[in-house]
Amino acid sequence: MSEMIFLLVLFGVPGFLGVYLARRRGKNPLLWGVLSAVFPFVLLILKMHHKPLEKYRPSPPAT
């Protein structure tokens, strides 16, 4: 049982994090989830590909 928990932590947590980050950035969550589960350093690449959200961009001042 402890081996399953270890595998879940080793592969599952980075995979779920990859899916979450990909969804927030508008990328393919399945691809990035699998990539980050197998190669956790891919999370750094996904983290650096931050696309600013349009709704939080300040509006220009009215003239």
C-alpha positions, 0 to 999 in steps of 0.5 A, spaced: 500 500 500 505 504 501 508 503 494 501 506 491 501 512 495 509 513 493 507 512 486 501 517 487 505 522 490 511 521 485 507 521 478 500 524 480 501 530 484 505 533 478 500 531 473 494 534 477 499 540 477 500 540 470 493 539 468 491 545 473 496 550 470 495 548 463 487 550 464 489 556 467 493 558 461 489 556 455 493 550 453 492 542 452 491 539 459 491 532 457 498 533 454 501 537 459 498 533 465 501 527 462 508 530 460 508 533 467 507 527 470 512 523 467 517 529 467 516 534 473 521 539 470 516 540 465 512 544 470 517 549 470 516 550 462 509 551 463 509 556 469 514 560 465 509 560 459 504 565 463 499 568 459 496 574 462 488 574 463 484 579 459 479 581 465 485 583 470 488 588 465 487 595 467 483 599 462 486 605 459 484 612 462 478 615 460 479 622 456 
